[in-house]
Amino acid sequence: MISTATKIRRIRDKLSRIGIRENNLDDDAILAAYSINQIGNLCPVPRAR
C-alpha cells in the first residue's frame, strides 16, 4: 500500500499530464475526487447517490 503523500503526488502528476490543473484544490479534495488503482491508472472515486 502506498502512502497518502505518494498517492497525492501521483494523482497530481497524472492530472497535469492529461491537462487538468487541480492546483486550487487541497489534498483532501484531491483524495475525495480521484484515486490511483492497483495498476497505477488514475480513476474517479465513486460517489454515493
C-alpha positions in Angstrom: 0.0 0.0 0.0 1.3 3.4 -0.9 1.4 6.3 1.5 -1.1 9.2 1.3 1.6 11.7 0.3 2.8 9.5 -2.5 -0.7 8.9 -3.7 -1.4 12.7 -3.8 1.8 13.3 -5.7 0.9 10.6 -8.3 -2.6 11.9 -8.7 -1.4 15.5 -9.3 1.2 14.2 -11.7 -1.3 12.2 -13.7 -3.8 15.1 -13.8 -1.2 17.5 -15.1 -0.1 15.0 -17.8 -3.7 15.0 -19.2 -4.0 18.7 -18.9 -6.2 19.1 -15.8 -4.9 21.7 -13.4 -6.1 21.0 -9.9 -3.7 23.5 -8.1 -6.6 25.2 -6.3 -7.8 22.0 -4.6 -6.2 20.9 -1.3 -5.0 17.4 -0.6 -8.3 16.2 1.0 -10.3 17.4 -2.0 -7.9 15.6 -4.4 -8.3 12.3 -2.5 -12.1 12.7 -2.4 -12.3 13.1 -6.1 -9.5 10.9 -7.6 -7.7 7.7 -6.8 -4.9 5.5 -8.2 -5.9 1.9 -8.8 -3.5 -1.1 -8.3 -2.3 -0.9 -11.9 -1.4 2.8 -11.5 -4.1 4.4 -13.5 -6.0 7.5 -12.5 -9.7 6.8 -11.7 -12.5 8.8 -10.2 -13.8 7.9 -6.7 -17.3 6.5 -7.0 -19.9 8.8 -5.4 -22.9 7.7 -3.4 -26.2 8.9 -4.6 
